[in-house]
Amino acid sequence: MSFWGNTLAKLFEDHRRQLVAMVVRRVRDREIAAELVQDVYARLMQSGDCGAEEANTKVLYASVRNAVIDHHRSTYGRAHAMNGILPSQLWLCETTSPQEHAESRQALSALDRALLELSPKAREMFILHRVDGIPNTKLAKKYGISVSAVEKQLARTMRHCQERLAAYRNDD
């Protein structure tokens, strides 16, 4: 291991517990916190030494704080996209006119076609999350991928469906 690798390993050994605790307070999920701290470690391993131990420690904590901010931004963005994917007219049980009923059926058919364009894994992940309410952490364990990878796949799926359903959306 290089000098920087040894230095960084020692820094993480000394500060990991405090870093994870800091992130848990902000994201309220120990698994996500541990993953964010680990991601920072991997990124810093590639970036190199900043010089003095104090400077490296400051960079370490600043990087973890920035990772939390990035996590919140991406989570908000994905949540916002997910809320917009299924407009209310897709789920109307009673319609006020035969035309609205036909439009709702067409929109549901378009959603079915959009889902069939996805890979089986992406389609299954979407349905498990949106229909069955399976949380991202459980999906990550089921598919053997990170929570971040699940969130990114769901976001790609949402964008795909939104594009296919654009003609049916009612964005008053």
Salt bridges, closest charged atoms under 4 A:
ASP14 OD2 - LYS10 NZ 2.89
GLU31 OE2 - LYS141 NZ 3.38
GLU54 OE2 - LYS58 NZ 3.43
GLU117 OE1 - HIS160 NE2 3.07
GLU117 OE1 - ARG164 NE 2.74
GLU151 OE1 - ARG78 NH1 2.98
GLU163 OE1 - ARG164 NH1 3.78
ASP171 OD1 - ARG169 NH2 3.34
